[in-house]
Amino acid sequence: MAIYTDTVMDHFMNPRNVGEIENADGIGEVGNAKCGDIMKMYLKIENDIITDVKFETFGCGSAIASSSMATEMIKGKTVKEALSITNKQVVEALGGLPAHKLHCSVLAEESIKAAVKNYYDKNGIFYDKSQFPCDYNCKACGN
């Protein structure tokens, strides 16, 4: 059995939505110090709909595939729908990832949330802070 599914290989070899959005409405960057992967997600939002999404990822094939799939999953969705995307859904959409690469799907989920949080912050939109991973720059956690 192959270690990567055909879907993972396709999204790695032919990633969708790669690049940067000029004047993005939301930008989120997350990383994993253990493996060195870094994901940056850009959102364009109109009337609460994600009309465009792009990513830049420095990392392994699983990180690139997870980023690519995540962008496909949220494009055209509402912001609330995008926030509900989990790493498990990214893994399922990819047809699976090896256990030691599951952290890549977690980064994809976190990059979506970080970009939405940035959009909310830029626009003064109230949100439940518990929906987002700690950025270690808030009064709530004391960091």
C-alpha positions in Angstrom: 0.0 0.0 0.0 1.3 3.5 -0.9 2.0 5.9 2.0 0.1 8.7 0.2 -3.2 8.6 -1.5 -3.6 9.7 -5.1 -5.5 12.8 -3.9 -2.6 13.8 -1.6 -0.2 13.3 -4.5 -2.4 15.3 -6.8 -2.7 18.2 -4.4 1.1 18.1 -3.8 2.1 17.9 -7.5 -0.7 20.3 -8.7 -1.6 22.5 -5.7 -4.6 24.7 -6.1 -4.8 28.4 -5.0 -1.1 29.0 -4.5 0.0 32.5 -4.1 -0.7 35.8 -2.4 -3.8 38.0 -2.5 -2.9 41.7 -2.7 -4.9 43.6 -0.1 -6.3 40.5 1.4 -9.2 40.9 3.9 -7.6 38.3 6.2 -4.2 36.8 6.5 -3.2 34.0 8.8 0.2 32.5 9.3 0.9 29.5 11.5 3.9 27.2 12.0 5.1 24.0 13.6 8.5 24.5 15.3 9.0 20.7 15.5 8.9 20.0 11.8 9.5 23.5 10.4 6.3 23.7 8.3 4.9 27.2 7.9 1.5 28.0 6.3 0.2 31.4 5.3 -3.4 31.8 4.1 -5.0 34.8 2.4 -8.7 35.5 2.3 -10.9 37.8 0.2 -14.3 38.2 1.7 -17.4 39.8 0.3 -20.7 39.8 2.1 -19.5 37.2 4.5 -18.5 34.8 1.6 -14.9 33.8 1.0 -14.7 34.7 -2.7 -11.0 34.0 -3.0 -8.4 32.2 -1.0 -4.7 31.5 -1.6 -1.9 30.0 0.4 1.9 29.9 0.6 3.4 26.9 2.4 6.9 26.1 3.3 6.9 22.4 4.2 6.6 18.9 3.1 4.3 17.3 0.6 1.6 16.7 3.2 1.7 20.3 4.3 1.3 21.5 0.7 -1.5 19.0 0.0 -3.3 20.0 3.3 -3.1 23.7 2.4 -4.3 23.1 -1.1 -7.3 21.0 0.0 -8.2 23.4 2.8 -8.4 26.3 0.3 -10.7 24.2 -2.0 -12.9 23.4 1.0 -13.5 27.0 2.1 -13.7 28.8 -1.3 -17.3 30.0 -1.8 -18.2 29.2 1.8 -19.4 31.7 4.5 -16.9 32.7 7.1 -18.8 30.6 9.7 -18.7 27.6 7.5 -14.9 28.0 7.0 -14.4 28.2 10.8 -16.2 24.9 11.2 -13.6 23.0 9.0 -11.6 20.6 11.1 -8.3 19.0 10.4 -10.1 15.6 10.4 -12.2 16.9 7.5 -9.1 17.9 5.6 -7.6 14.5 6.2 -10.8 12.8 5.0 -11.0 14.9 1.9 -7.4 13.9 1.1 -8.2 10.3 1.6 -6.0 10.0 4.6 -2.5 11.0 5.8 0.1 8.9 7.6 -0.2 9.3 11.4 3.2 11.2 11.6 1.9 13.8 9.1 -1.5 14.6 10.7 0.0 17.8 12.2 0.0 19.2 8.6 -3.8 19.0 8.6 -3.9 20.7 12.0 -1.8 23.6 10.5 -4.3 23.9 7.7 -7.2 24.2 10.1 -5.2 26.7 12.2 -4.3 28.8 9.2 -7.9 29.2 8.3 -8.8 30.3 11.8 -5.8 32.7 12.0 -6.9 34.3 8.7 -10.5 34.7 9.9 -9.3 36.1 13.2 -7.2 38.6 11.4 -10.3 39.6 9.2 -12.4 40.0 12.4 -9.7 42.1 14.1 -9.2 44.3 11.1 -12.9 45.0 10.8 -13.8 45.3 14.5 -16.1 42.3 14.3 -16.9 40.7 17.7 -16.0 37.0 18.0 -15.7 34.3 20.6 -12.0 34.2 21.4 -12.3 30.5 22.4 -12.9 29.6 18.7 -9.3 30.5 17.9 -5.9 29.1 18.9 -3.9 31.3 21.3 -1.6 33.6 19.5 0.3 34.3 22.7 -0.4 37.9 22.4 -3.5 38.4 24.4 -4.6 39.3 27.9 -6.7 36.2 28.3 -3.7 33.8 28.5 -1.3 36.3 30.1 1.3 35.9 27.5 
